[in-house]
Amino acid sequence: MSSAPGAPPDREAGIARILGFLKAYYQRSQFEEVRRGFAALEGDLTELLRSDERALAQALEWVDDLSRSGSKGEAKAMPHVLSMSFAMLANKASAGTDAGDLGKLVPSHRNQLQENRIPAMRAIIPENFSKPITALEIGTWFGSGSTRIWMETLPPGSSLFMVDAWGRYITNVDRDGNANPSYRLMDKLPQAAMTAAVREMFQAEEKPDNDIELVLMRGRASRILPFFREGLFDFIYIDGSHYYAEVKRDIELAKSLSKAAFSVICGDDLETLEPRLIEVAKVIQDRDFITYDGVGFHPGVALAVSEEFERVNTSNGFWWTICRNGVWGIS
């Protein structure tokens, strides 16, 4: 570590001792990928310690007392400069506690957005809105799929409300073995998913050009959405539960919360609206995804959408409909 011009050598030695103390505590309790992040903080920590010679002396005295007495001595109040240092470390550590690189090993669970749906999703907001809007996303998960798209395409000055249960995902029927194992695995990831979504939100807000108000809420959409006033939202995206009763309720609430003059409701995982498959969906309401007669689809999504809207636009499973003067229809 290089010394600042004119800085006394003893101050630099003291700073080095404090950094060593902080690094030891930081590395002892974090994932390896977080430990490597300490180097990125050394400059900021050095600046903090160097800014006040008296504060540095107090920190050195506190560390020396701790090293002499260990846990047996009388605890002294931690100097402010050390509290600030640990706060900086805690903030850095929290940016990596969403399982870090481990989560990247299961990308299908981090981001379930299919590539062929992205063009239509990126176009839906710019094609319909040019001024600030109020948007709602039902189903955020890790925040690395649709959430990023809305953050990047909403007009400046807009607000994005994100609602997710981050809890139990599948029914007992699916959990007991009839579903793809990847669905059962999702029930084990809600805590990591929620932490990652919070991280995405803070990272988006740190961008210099960010002008989107982001609001994150945990809970079932069916219980949270009734607290909003009717006609609040210009844009609503539905990708929470895929089971019929929940999708039906989400759409019903979305329609009441959408602006009657002009608004957009859209969603994911609508693979088919074939009448024969809709009939199948009517008798299979406890399964997330099924394959029938060679067609794989989400029966709950298909049935709920078919009942709530006469026609919708579709693009590779992404669907949307537009309300004009209280009437829902295709663009």
N, C-alpha and C positions, 0 to 999 in steps of 0.2 A: 504494500500500500504506500503510495507516495504522499509526502508531506505537503501541506499547503504552504505557499510562499510566506516566510516570516513566522511560521508556527513553531513554538518551542518544541524541541525533541521530546521532553518529558510529557507534554500534552499528547503527542502522537503515540507514545508508548502507553499512556493511559487509555487512549481510544482503542488501541489494539487489544488491551486487556479486556475492556468492556465488550468489544466485538467477539472475543474468544468466549467470554462468559455467555453471551446471548446465543452464539452459534451452538454451544454445547447443549443448552436447554432446547433450542429449536430442533436440532437434529435428533435428539433423544426420543421424540414422540411423534415424528412425522413419517409419511411414506417416503421412499427414496426419491420419487420424482419431485416431492415438495422440498426435500433437503437441498436438492440442487438449486432451488430457487433462492437460497440464502444469498448467493453471490450477487443476484440482481438487486438486493436490498442494501448491500454494504455501503454503497455511495450515499444513500439517503440516511442511513444510520450514522455514518461518519459525520455528515453535515449536521445532524441533530446534536451529536455529542460535542462537536467542535464549536457550536454556536454560543455556548455559555460555559466559561471556564469554571465558574462556581458550581454549576450543575454537574459538570464532569467530576469535580472533586467529591461532591456528595455521593455520586454513583460509585466511585472508586472506594470510598469509605464503607458504603453499604456492602459491596461485593467482598471487601477484605474482612468485614465483620462476619459475613456469612461463611466465608471459607475457614475462618478461625473457629467459630462456634458450631458450625453445621446446623443441624436441626435442634440441637439441645439448647442453644442460646435463646435469649429473649428476642422475639421478632420485632424488628424496627420497621417503621413505615417506609415503603419503597419510595425512593426519590422520584420526582415527577419525570425526569428525563428517562429513567428506566421504565416507568409505566408507559410512557409514550413509545419507547422502543418495543416493548412487548405487544403493544396495541398494533404497531406496524407489522410485527411478525405474525400476530394472530390473523390480521386481514389477509396477509399473503398466504398463510396456511389454508384459510378458508376457501381460497380460490382453487385449491387442489383437492378438497375433500369430497368431491363427487365421484370418487373412485379413480380420479386421475386417468392415467394411461390405461388402467385396467378396463375402464368403460369402453375404450376405443376397440377392445378386442371383441365386443359384441355390438357392432354397429347397427345391426338390424333391430336391436332393442333400444338403442340410443335415438335413432332416427329412422322411422318407418315410412318416410315419405318416398314414394316411388319416382324415379327419375322422369318417366314419361308424363307425369302429372305436373311437373314444375313449371313448364312454359305457360300453361293455362292459369296456374295459381299466381304466377308473377304478373300476369297481365290483368287479372280481375279488378284490382284496385285502380291502377292507372287508367284503365279504360272507362271507369265509371265515376271516378272522383278526382277533382283537381284542387279542391279546397280542404282544409282540416276537417276530419271526421272523427266520430266516436265509434270504435271497433271493439268487438268481443270475440275472443277465441275460447271455445269450449273443448278442452283437451290440449294441454301444453306438453306434458310428459317431460322429456329432457330439454325442451326448448330449442332443439337444434334442427328442427324440420320446418313445419309451417310457420312457427313463431318467428324465425329469422326472416322468412319471406315477408311477413306483415311488417316487421320492424324496418325492413329495407324499402318497402314500396308504399307505405302510408305517407300521405302528404305531410310536410312539416307542420307542426302545431297540432297534430292529431293525438288522440288518446287510445291506448290499447289495454283493455281489461283481459286478463288471462285467468281462466278458472280450470282447476283440475282437482280431482279427488286424491290423487297420489296415495292410493290405498288398494284394497282388494279389487282385482281386475276381472276375473272370470267366474262363471257360475260353477256350482258343484259338479254339474254334468261334465263340463269341459275340464275341470280340475281332476276329476277321477280317471282321466286317461283317454277320453275321446278326442281331445283337442291336440293340435300340433304341440310338441314339447316346448316350443318357443313361447307359446301363449302362457303355459304354466310358469315358465321362468319369469315372466313379467311381474307376477305376484311377489317376487323376491327383490324387485328393484325400485319400489316407489320412493324410498328415502334418498337413494342415489339420484333418482330422476328429479326429485324436487330440488335438491341441492344444486344440481347442474342447471336447472331452469333459473334459479336465483342468480347463479353465476352469469348466465347468458344476459340476464336483465342488467346487472351492474356493468358488464363489459359493454353492452350497447349504450348505456348512459354515459360511459366514459369517453365515447367517440366525440371529437370536437364538433362535428356537424350534427350531432343528435338533437332533435327537437321534438321527440315523441315522448309523451307522458306514459309511463309503463306502470300498471297496477296488477299485482299478482295476488290471487286468492286461492286458498286451499279449502275444498269441500265439494260435495256433490252439486252439480249444476241445478238439479231439481230443487235444492234447498236454498241455494244462494241467489239464483236469478229472480225469484219472486220479490226480493228486496229492491230491485231496480224499478224505476218508474217506466210505465209503458211509453213506447215511441222514443226511447232514448238513443238507440243505436242506428247508425247508417249501414254498418257492415257486421255480419255475424258468421263465424266459421264454426261448424259443428264436427268434432272428431273426438268425442269422449267415449262413452260406452257404445258398443256396437249391438247390444241386445235390444230387441224390439221395444219393450216398455220404456227403457231409458231414452232411446233415440226419438221415439214418439213424443215423449214429454219434452225433450230438449227442443224439438222443432216447434211444438205448440208454444212454448215459452218464447222462443226466438221470434216467432211471428208477432206475438203481442208486444215484444220489446223493440221491434223494428219500426222505423219511421214510415208512416203511411204514404207520404208524398213521394218519397223515393228511398229505397234501401235494397241491400243485397243480402241474401242468405245463401251460404254455400256449405259444402262438406266433403268428406272423403269416403272412400271405400264403397262406392255404388257401382258394382260391376255389371249389373243387369236390371232391367225392368220388364223382362219377358213375362207375359201373363201366366204362363205355365209354371214359372219359377216363383212368381208371387204367390201362387196357390200353395206351393211347397212351403214357402216361408210362413204361411199362416198357421201351419201345424208344427213348425220347429222354431220356438221362440226362446229356447234356453241354450242356443249354440251361437258362438261368435262367428264362426266360418264353417261352411259345409261345401261339399262337392256333390252335385246331383246331376246325373245324366251327362257327365263330362264337363260340367260348368262349375267352377269354384266361385262362391260369392258369399257376402255377408247378408244372411236372410233378414236380420233385424233392420238393417239400413234400407234394404230394398223395399220391405213391406211398409215401413214408416214413411219413407219418401213418397211412395206410390199413393198412400192414403192422404197425405197432407198437401200434395201439389199435383195438379192435373198434368203438367209437363215441366221438365227441368232440362237445362243444358247439361251435357256431359262431355268429359274429355279424359279418357283412360282411367275412369273411376272417380275423378273429381267432378262434382256436380254443383250447379248454381242456378238460382232463380232470382228475378228482379221484381220488386214491388213498385208499381206506379199508380198513384192515386188510389191506394187501397187494394189494387188487383195484382195478384202474383202471376207471373208468366215468364216465358223465355225471351231473351233479348232479340 
